[in-house]
Amino acid sequence: MTERNLYATWVEIDLQALSSNVRWIAQTTQKSVMAIVKANAYGHGSVQAARAALKGGATWLGVARLEEALDLRAADIQAPLLIMGYVPVARMADAIRQQISLTVWESAQVQAAASQASLTGDHARVHLKVDTGMSRLGVQIEHAATMAQIISSTPGVILEGIFTHFARADEHEQQPTDQQEKQFFALLDSLHSQSIQPAWIHAYNSAASLWRSSNRVNLVRPGISIYGLHPSNECLLPPAFRPVLSWKAVLSQVKTLPPGRGVSYGHEYITHANELIGTIPVGYADGLRRNKPNEVLVGGKRVPIVARVCMDQVMVQLDAVQNAHAGDEVVIIGSQGDQSITAEEVGARWGTINYDVVCGISARVVRVYR
Ligand SMILES: Cc1ncc(COP(=O)(O)O)c(C=O)c1O
C-alpha cells in the first residue's frame, strides 16, 4: 500500500536526510550540536526528528516550551534538553524532575528554580540567556555578569550554560552579528576573570554555524538547516544538505466544467472554456494559505490553484496535464518528475519564509517517516 491509497494528504519525512544534515554540521563545525526541535521540529515531528538528529551526532536538543520537552521525555528520549523559552514557575519542578534544563534571565526565576528544585530533591540546571541585540529574551548585557554571579551562588541551581541569539546572522551584512558576538565574548572574558565558566557556551543558529567559527563557543544550535532548508535567500546551504520534508496529496475528483462556471466560494474563478478542474483534499486548516497565486505539481507539471482555498479542499486547473485522474498524486512541496517546488518558493509566494511554511503544516496532516 502506498500513501496515495491511505491518505488524502500527508507529509513525507526523510529521516536519513535529517541525520545526514546534522552529521554535516557536527563534522564541519567540530562543535557539539543542539538540534532545535521546537514547534514539532519545524513541522517535521519532534520525537522522530529528535531521534534522527541524535543518530546524526547531535548531543543536545532544544525546544521552546515545557510541553515540547515533556513530549520528548515521554518518548524516552533522555538526551540533554534545553527549554529556550519561558516556563511558568508552577511548572519548573516538572522540568527539574526530568533533568530538563531551564533558560533564565531574571533573578526571580533563579530563586523560583531554587525553591522548585528543593521540592524535587534535584538540582535545577539553568542556562543564562543574554540579550546582546536581539531584544527578545535575555538579561541585558550590562546586568549579565551580576546574574551569572547570582546563579552561581544560589544553592540548588547549577549554571550549566550561557547563551545569546543573533538577530541578523543570515544576512550578507555581518557587522551587526560581529557586534553581538563581540559583546558576548567580552562578557565571557569578564566571567572567566571571576572564575565563572559554565560548561556550555552557545550562540550560533544555522546561519552562524555555517558562516562563523570560534573556539569561544562549544555548542551550536541549528534549526532550519537540519531540515535541509536555507536560513535565508542570502544564506544558502551547501549542496550536501538535503530537504527532509515533502508534502503530498491526491486528486479527490477530476471533472470537465463548461465555460462560465464559477468555482469555489465567491466564484472568484470563472471557467473561460471547457476546463479540466481537479479537487485536492487540502485546505487552509492543513496549512495551505489562501494567498494567490499558488501552484502544485500534478503529472509532473506545475498547475495553478484556482479560486479560493477552502478549509479542507482546493481546486486546480488541470488543462496542462494529460490524463489526470482522481487518485493521482499531487505535490505541494517536493519533487515530481523533473519539477520541484521548495518550501522557499512557497514562502516567497505567500509573502513569508520557509520556516513559517513548514511550521504551519497542521497536526492533522499525517507524517509518514522514511
Ligand atoms: C534561541 C534559538 N536558537 C536557535 C534557533 C535555531 O535557529 P535556525 O532555525 O535559524 O537555525 C532558534 C530558532 O528560532 C532560536 O530561537
The ligand as an SDF file (V2000), in Angstrom:
LIG
                    3D

 16 16  0  0  0  0  0  0  0  0999 V2000
   17.1480   30.6570   20.6230 C   0  0  0  0  0  0  0  0  0  0  0  0
   17.1960   29.9590   19.2990 C   0  0  0  0  0  0  0  0  0  0  0  0
   18.2990   29.2540   18.9690 N   0  0  0  0  0  0  0  0  0  0  0  0
   18.4000   28.6120   17.7900 C   0  0  0  0  0  0  0  0  0  0  0  0
   17.3810   28.6600   16.8730 C   0  0  0  0  0  0  0  0  0  0  0  0
   17.5490   27.9590   15.5440 C   0  0  0  0  0  0  0  0  0  0  0  0
   17.5890   28.9170   14.5290 O   0  0  0  0  0  0  0  0  0  0  0  0
   17.6770   28.4580   12.9770 P   0  0  0  0  0  0  0  0  0  0  0  0
   16.4260   27.7110   12.7280 O   0  0  0  0  0  0  0  0  0  0  0  0
   17.7240   29.7470   12.2330 O   0  0  0  0  0  0  0  0  0  0  0  0
   18.8870   27.6340   12.8500 O   0  0  0  0  0  0  0  0  0  0  0  0
   16.2270   29.3690   17.1670 C   0  0  0  0  0  0  0  0  0  0  0  0
   15.1470   29.4280   16.1920 C   0  0  0  0  0  0  0  0  0  0  0  0
   14.4100   30.3200   16.0370 O   0  0  0  0  0  0  0  0  0  0  0  0
   16.1320   30.0510   18.4190 C   0  0  0  0  0  0  0  0  0  0  0  0
   15.0460   30.7480   18.7400 O   0  0  0  0  0  0  0  0  0  0  0  0
  1  2  1  0
  2  3  1  0
  2 15  2  0
  3  4  2  0
  4  5  1  0
  5  6  1  0
  5 12  2  0
  6  7  1  0
  7  8  1  0
  8  9  2  0
  8 10  1  0
  8 11  1  0
 12 13  1  0
 12 15  1  0
 13 14  2  0
 15 16  1  0
M  END
$$$$
